[in-house]
């Protein structure tokens, strides 16, 4: 793998490993949270594209299978949102009995009555209230709140500061923008994208792109709100 100044942060003789898939942005946030929360029994390695780099210790895609042979216990988490690539890695790790792991920041609040699936990243200052259900492979970002009895599907990204009210049901593969708000008791269809700072006041029954922002029109290269 590539050399870097953080290579000695894990025990080199560990038989447990966490692979974080990706080398930038979200994957780095996950890496820093994993460094805070995982025991020293785990070695943590980012997995990046063959022509990429990462500030933490890493291996490339072409090295991944041979690296898997070294460990007794393999865990992993996705640090990107591309669903086709996620499926590719899921199939690869299945061959080595790899298991998705939750990475949860110590300053997140999760009710004891909440039910959390696998492969989720829950960031600092996220709040998950009573009887919430969270599926698999979701990103619950900084300062997100999930109200009581909310249900989140699989492969969703809820961006910083979003407010999900009580008893809201969000389907699979949804993107909820930063500082958006979803009113209580609503349902959001699979594959819906909600823009930042958008107030959702009614259920969304078909996959949609939702935004409060006015459309822009161009007249003589000058933009006007429509």
C-alpha positions in Angstrom: 0.0 0.0 0.0 1.0 3.6 -0.2 3.1 5.2 2.5 1.9 8.1 4.6 2.5 9.7 8.0 -0.4 7.9 9.6 0.7 4.3 8.8 1.7 3.5 12.5 -1.7 4.3 14.0 -2.8 0.7 13.9 -1.2 -2.5 15.1 0.6 -4.0 12.2 0.0 -7.6 13.5 -3.7 -7.3 13.9 -5.9 -10.1 12.6 -9.0 -7.9 12.3 -9.4 -5.3 9.6 -11.8 -2.5 8.6 -11.7 -1.6 5.0 -13.1 1.9 4.2 -13.9 2.0 0.5 -12.8 5.4 -0.8 -10.0 7.9 -0.2 -11.6 11.3 0.0 -14.4 13.4 1.5 -17.0 11.1 3.1 -14.5 8.2 3.4 -12.1 10.5 5.3 -14.8 11.5 7.7 -15.6 7.9 8.3 -11.9 7.1 8.8 -11.5 9.8 11.5 -14.5 8.5 13.3 -13.3 4.9 13.1 -10.0 6.0 14.6 -11.9 7.4 17.6 -14.2 4.5 18.2 -12.7 1.2 17.1 -10.5 -0.8 19.4 -6.8 -1.2 18.7 -7.5 -4.8 17.7 -8.5 -3.5 14.3 -6.3 -2.4 11.5 -8.0 0.4 9.4 -7.2 0.6 5.7 -8.7 2.8 3.0 -9.3 1.2 -0.4 -8.8 3.5 -3.4 -8.7 3.4 -7.1 -5.4 2.2 -8.6 -4.5 5.7 -9.8 -5.6 7.6 -6.7 -4.0 8.6 -3.4 -5.1 9.0 0.2 -3.6 10.8 3.3 -4.1 7.7 5.4 -2.6 4.3 5.0 -4.3 2.6 2.0 -4.3 -0.2 -0.6 -5.6 0.0 -4.1 -8.4 -1.9 -5.8 -6.0 -4.3 -7.4 -4.4 -5.2 -4.0 -7.7 -5.8 -2.2 -8.2 -9.5 -2.7 -4.7 -10.4 -1.7 -5.0 -8.2 1.4 -8.2 -10.0 2.4 -6.2 -13.2 2.7 -4.2 -11.8 5.6 -7.1 -11.4 8.1 -9.3 -13.6 10.2 -12.0 -11.0 10.6 -12.9 -8.6 7.8 -15.3 -5.7 8.2 -16.0 -2.9 5.7 -18.0 0.2 5.1 -18.8 2.2 2.0 -17.3 5.7 1.8 -19.1 6.7 -1.4 -22.6 6.6 -2.9 -22.3 4.9 -6.3 -24.7 2.0 -6.0 -23.2 -0.1 -8.8 -19.7 0.1 -7.2 -21.3 -0.7 -3.8 -22.7 -3.9 -5.2 -19.4 -4.8 -6.7 -17.6 -4.5 -3.3 -20.4 -6.3 -1.5 -20.0 -9.3 -3.8 -16.2 -9.3 -3.4 -16.4 -9.1 0.4 -19.0 -11.9 0.5 -16.3 -14.3 -0.9 -14.2 -13.6 2.2 -17.1 -13.6 4.8 -16.7 -9.8 5.2 -19.3 -8.0 7.2 -20.5 -4.4 7.0 -20.0 -2.5 10.2 -21.6 0.6 11.6 -19.3 3.6 12.4 -20.9 5.9 14.9 -19.4 9.1 16.2 -19.1 9.1 20.1 -21.0 12.5 20.1 -24.0 11.1 18.2 -27.1 10.4 20.3 -29.0 7.2 19.6 -32.0 6.2 21.6 -31.9 2.8 23.3 -35.2 2.0 21.5 -33.8 2.8 18.0 -33.0 -0.1 15.6 -29.9 0.4 13.5 -29.0 -1.9 10.6 -25.5 -2.5 9.3 -23.0 -0.5 7.3 -24.2 2.9 8.5 -22.1 6.0 9.1 -23.6 8.2 11.9 -21.7 11.5 12.2 -21.1 13.9 15.1 -24.1 15.5 16.7 -26.6 13.4 14.8 -29.7 12.6 16.9 -31.7 9.4 16.4 -34.8 9.5 18.6 -37.1 6.9 20.1 -38.2 3.9 18.1 -36.4 5.0 14.9 -35.6 2.3 12.4 -32.5 2.8 10.2 -31.8 0.3 7.4 -28.4 -0.6 5.9 -25.6 1.5 4.3 -26.9 4.9 5.1 -25.1 8.2 5.8 -26.6 10.1 8.7 -24.5 13.3 8.5 -23.5 16.0 11.0 -26.3 17.5 13.0 -29.1 15.5 11.4 -32.2 14.7 13.6 -34.5 11.7 13.1 -37.7 12.2 15.0 -39.5 9.4 17.0 -40.8 6.4 14.9 -39.1 7.6 11.7 -38.0 4.9 9.3 -35.1 5.2 6.9 -34.6 2.6 4.1 -31.3 1.5 2.6 -28.5 3.4 0.8 -29.8 6.8 1.8 -27.8 10.0 2.3 -29.1 12.5 4.8 -26.9 15.6 4.6 -25.9 17.9 7.4 -28.5 19.7 9.4 -31.5 17.9 7.8 -34.6 17.6 10.1 -36.7 14.5 9.7 -39.8 14.8 11.9 -41.6 12.0 13.8 -43.1 9.1 12.0 -41.6 10.0 8.6 -41.0 7.0 6.3 -38.1 7.4 3.8 -37.6 4.8 1.1 -34.4 3.4 -0.3 -31.7 5.3 -2.2 -33.0 8.8 -1.2 -30.9 11.9 -0.9 -32.1 14.5 1.7 -30.3 17.8 1.3 -28.6 19.9 3.9 -30.9 21.9 6.3 -34.0 20.5 4.7 -37.2 19.7 6.7 -39.7 16.9 6.4 -43.0 17.4 8.2 -44.2 14.7 10.6 -46.1 11.6 9.4 -45.1 11.9 5.7 -43.8 9.2 3.4 -41.0 9.8 0.8 -40.8 7.4 -2.2 -37.7 5.4 -3.1 -35.1 7.3 -5.2 -36.3 10.7 -4.3 -33.9 13.7 -4.1 -34.6 16.6 -1.9 -32.7 19.8 -2.4 -30.9 21.7 0.4 -33.1 24.0 2.6 -36.3 22.5 1.2 -39.5 22.2 3.3 -41.5 19.1 2.5 -45.2 19.4 3.5 -46.8 16.5 1.8 -45.9 12.9 1.0 -43.9 12.1 -2.1 -45.5 9.1 -3.8 -43.3 8.8 -6.9 -39.5 9.2 -7.2 -39.0 12.9 -7.6 -36.5 15.8 -7.4 -37.9 18.4 -4.9 -36.7 21.9 -4.4 -37.9 25.2 -2.9 -35.6 27.2 -5.1 -37.1 29.1 -7.9 -36.2 28.2 -11.5 -33.7 30.5 -13.2 -34.2 31.9 -16.7 -31.4 33.4 -18.8 -32.0 36.7 -20.7 -29.0 38.2 -22.4 -26.7 36.3 -20.1 -28.4 37.7 -17.0 -30.1 35.3 -14.6 -33.6 36.1 -13.3 -35.7 34.2 -10.8 -38.8 32.8 -12.5 
